[in-house]
Amino acid sequence: MTKHNTTWEELKKEMLNSPEAKKAYEDADRAWKLREALIEAREHANLTQSELARKMNVAPSNLNKLEKHPDKANMATIFKYFDACNVNVDFVIS
């Protein structure tokens, strides 16, 4: 068995050496962070997906899709989700 001494950071740097790869990574990272924020808001509101779907007047399957792929949703839907969780959203530009 061959042992590799490459660190995660070295591998990431090598894999992200093209602008296209870097953009895809950044897009996926933003989507992941939004997904985490949505789920954290729902859990903070102590709601299940089914309960939140009822509050939003949408099918539970639609809410599941939203949580899995928030980057495919429009901002109005994202804000409706946060509103139903009774959560305020603030933005930081960095």
C-alpha positions as CSV (number, residue, x, y, z in Angstrom):
1,M,0.0,0.0,0.0
2,T,1.4,3.4,-1.0
3,K,1.2,6.2,1.6
4,H,0.6,9.7,0.3
5,N,2.0,12.7,2.0
6,T,-0.1,15.3,0.2
7,T,-2.2,17.5,2.5
8,W,-5.7,18.5,1.8
9,E,-4.7,22.1,1.3
10,E,-2.0,21.0,-1.3
11,L,-4.5,18.8,-3.1
12,K,-7.1,21.6,-3.1
13,K,-4.6,24.1,-4.5
14,E,-3.6,21.7,-7.2
15,M,-7.2,20.9,-8.2
16,L,-8.3,24.5,-8.2
17,N,-5.6,25.8,-10.5
18,S,-8.1,26.8,-13.3
19,P,-10.6,29.7,-13.1
20,E,-13.4,27.3,-14.0
21,A,-12.6,24.9,-11.2
22,K,-12.2,27.7,-8.7
23,K,-15.6,29.2,-9.7
24,A,-17.3,25.8,-9.4
25,Y,-15.8,25.3,-6.0
26,E,-16.8,28.8,-4.8
27,D,-20.4,28.3,-6.1
28,A,-20.7,24.9,-4.3
29,D,-19.3,26.5,-1.1
30,R,-21.9,29.3,-1.2
31,A,-24.7,26.8,-1.8
32,W,-23.5,24.7,1.1
33,K,-23.3,27.7,3.4
34,L,-26.9,28.7,2.4
35,R,-28.1,25.1,3.0
36,E,-26.5,25.2,6.5
37,A,-28.2,28.5,7.3
38,L,-31.6,27.2,6.2
39,I,-31.4,24.1,8.3
40,E,-30.0,26.0,11.2
41,A,-32.9,28.4,11.0
42,R,-35.5,25.6,10.9
43,E,-33.8,23.8,13.8
44,H,-33.7,27.1,15.8
45,A,-37.4,27.4,15.2
46,N,-37.8,23.8,16.5
47,L,-39.7,22.8,13.3
48,T,-39.6,19.7,11.3
49,Q,-39.6,19.9,7.5
50,S,-43.3,18.9,7.5
51,E,-44.2,21.5,10.0
52,L,-42.3,24.2,8.1
53,A,-43.8,23.1,4.8
54,R,-47.3,23.6,6.3
55,K,-46.3,27.1,7.6
56,M,-45.1,28.0,4.1
57,N,-48.0,26.4,2.4
58,V,-45.8,24.2,0.2
59,A,-45.4,20.4,-0.2
60,P,-42.9,18.8,2.1
61,S,-41.1,17.5,-1.0
62,N,-40.6,21.0,-2.2
63,L,-39.1,22.1,1.1
64,N,-36.8,19.1,1.0
65,K,-35.6,20.1,-2.5
66,L,-35.1,23.7,-1.3
67,E,-32.9,22.5,1.5
68,K,-30.9,20.2,-0.7
69,H,-30.5,22.7,-3.6
70,P,-31.0,26.2,-2.2
71,D,-28.9,27.7,-5.1
72,K,-31.8,26.7,-7.4
73,A,-34.4,28.7,-5.4
74,N,-35.3,32.4,-5.9
75,M,-34.6,34.9,-3.2
76,A,-38.4,35.4,-2.5
77,T,-38.6,31.7,-1.6
78,I,-35.4,31.9,0.6
79,F,-36.9,34.9,2.5
80,K,-40.3,33.1,2.9
81,Y,-38.4,30.2,4.4
82,F,-36.6,32.4,6.9
83,D,-39.8,34.4,7.7
84,A,-41.6,31.1,8.4
85,C,-38.8,30.2,10.8
86,N,-39.2,33.7,12.4
87,V,-35.5,34.4,11.7
88,N,-34.0,37.7,10.7
89,V,-31.5,37.7,7.9
90,D,-28.5,40.0,7.7
91,F,-25.8,40.2,5.0
92,V,-22.1,40.9,5.4
93,I,-20.1,41.9,2.4
94,S,-16.6,40.5,2.5
